[in-house]
Amino acid sequence: MHYPRDYESSTKLLYHLLIFYGFALATIIGAIYEDVLHILNPFPITNPAVITGVMGGFMVLTGSLIALYTRYVSVKNQRLIEFSVIDMALVVELLLVALTGLLVLTFRLILTRHKSCT
């Protein structure tokens, strides 16, 4: 967060862009495949929807972690502002959605490779 006595930083812009464009990247291509092209999921791992979804997932994950860290450091430095969990509820939710989505894809990849080996 920026306060009048603090130096200017583009960190806030960075994590907002990472979260927004990561979420957009992870969902828009998949929605186009399903709703416009009528190609139902699960998509193959090499499908552009999966590749952009993974990139978007990592962007949301990174942006959420930066947001949580900067909020924690900001509250710690100010000492007058209390850290409230409700302030960061959406960021934590996005972090968990991105993390579980990447984990599901990882487990799917592991199971697919395991089936092909047997």
PLY file of the C-alpha trace (Angstrom):
ply
format ascii 1.0
element vertex 118
property float x
property float y
property float z
element edge 117
property int vertex1
property int vertex2
end_header
0.00 0.00 0.00
1.11 3.55 -0.57
1.12 6.11 2.17
2.02 9.81 1.76
5.39 9.47 3.51
6.36 6.30 1.65
8.24 6.10 -1.63
6.40 5.43 -4.86
6.33 1.78 -5.84
4.83 -0.09 -8.75
4.36 -3.27 -6.68
0.64 -2.66 -6.27
0.21 -2.25 -10.03
2.30 -5.38 -10.62
0.26 -7.71 -8.46
-3.04 -6.28 -9.67
-1.98 -6.87 -13.28
-0.71 -10.37 -12.51
-3.95 -11.34 -10.79
-6.26 -9.77 -13.38
-4.51 -10.92 -16.54
-3.68 -14.30 -15.01
-7.33 -14.89 -14.20
-8.40 -13.69 -17.65
-5.79 -15.85 -19.37
-6.79 -18.91 -17.36
-10.49 -18.63 -18.12
-11.12 -16.91 -21.44
-9.44 -19.43 -23.76
-11.16 -22.35 -21.99
-14.51 -20.58 -22.22
-14.03 -19.97 -25.95
-13.18 -23.63 -26.52
-16.25 -24.83 -24.63
-18.88 -22.22 -25.47
-17.92 -21.11 -28.97
-16.11 -24.11 -30.44
-18.12 -26.70 -28.43
-14.99 -28.68 -27.57
-15.65 -30.16 -24.15
-13.04 -30.65 -21.49
-10.87 -32.31 -20.25
-8.55 -30.93 -22.87
-5.28 -32.64 -23.75
-2.23 -31.31 -21.93
-0.87 -29.77 -25.15
-4.09 -27.85 -25.84
-3.70 -24.04 -25.88
-6.47 -23.76 -23.26
-4.45 -25.88 -20.84
-1.17 -24.12 -21.58
-2.66 -20.65 -21.12
-4.52 -21.89 -18.05
-1.26 -23.01 -16.47
0.40 -19.69 -17.31
-2.59 -17.80 -15.91
-2.63 -19.98 -12.81
1.01 -19.19 -12.08
0.33 -15.49 -12.68
-2.58 -15.49 -10.20
-0.52 -17.48 -7.70
2.42 -15.08 -7.97
0.24 -11.96 -7.84
-1.66 -13.24 -4.81
1.52 -14.07 -2.92
2.95 -10.62 -3.68
-0.31 -9.00 -2.55
-0.33 -10.92 0.73
3.32 -10.15 1.38
3.03 -6.43 0.65
-0.08 -6.15 2.82
1.71 -7.92 5.67
4.81 -5.72 5.35
2.68 -2.57 5.05
0.71 -3.37 8.20
3.87 -4.34 10.06
5.62 -1.08 9.11
2.66 1.17 9.95
1.92 -0.37 13.37
-1.31 1.62 13.52
-3.24 -0.59 11.11
-4.34 -4.00 12.25
-4.10 -6.93 9.88
-7.62 -8.10 9.16
-8.26 -11.43 7.50
-11.37 -10.04 5.81
-9.19 -7.47 4.01
-7.42 -10.21 2.13
-10.24 -12.76 1.79
-10.54 -12.40 -1.98
-6.79 -12.64 -2.49
-6.61 -15.77 -0.34
-9.54 -17.25 -2.26
-7.85 -16.54 -5.62
-4.61 -18.00 -4.27
-6.37 -21.19 -3.22
-8.26 -21.51 -6.52
-5.06 -21.09 -8.53
-3.14 -23.49 -6.30
-5.79 -26.22 -6.36
-6.21 -25.82 -10.14
-2.50 -26.30 -10.69
-2.48 -29.27 -8.30
-5.39 -30.92 -10.12
-3.57 -30.53 -13.42
-0.35 -31.90 -11.89
-2.14 -34.96 -10.49
-3.90 -35.47 -13.83
-0.55 -35.39 -15.60
0.96 -37.85 -13.10
-1.98 -40.25 -13.41
-1.92 -40.04 -17.21
1.78 -40.86 -17.28
1.30 -43.65 -14.74
-1.49 -45.24 -16.84
0.63 -45.11 -19.98
3.51 -46.86 -18.19
1.38 -49.83 -17.08
0 1
1 2
2 3
3 4
4 5
5 6
6 7
7 8
8 9
9 10
10 11
11 12
12 13
13 14
14 15
15 16
16 17
17 18
18 19
19 20
20 21
21 22
22 23
23 24
24 25
25 26
26 27
27 28
28 29
29 30
30 31
31 32
32 33
33 34
34 35
35 36
36 37
37 38
38 39
39 40
40 41
41 42
42 43
43 44
44 45
45 46
46 47
47 48
48 49
49 50
50 51
51 52
52 53
53 54
54 55
55 56
56 57
57 58
58 59
59 60
60 61
61 62
62 63
63 64
64 65
65 66
66 67
67 68
68 69
69 70
70 71
71 72
72 73
73 74
74 75
75 76
76 77
77 78
78 79
79 80
80 81
81 82
82 83
83 84
84 85
85 86
86 87
87 88
88 89
89 90
90 91
91 92
92 93
93 94
94 95
95 96
96 97
97 98
98 99
99 100
100 101
101 102
102 103
103 104
104 105
105 106
106 107
107 108
108 109
109 110
110 111
111 112
112 113
113 114
114 115
115 116
116 117
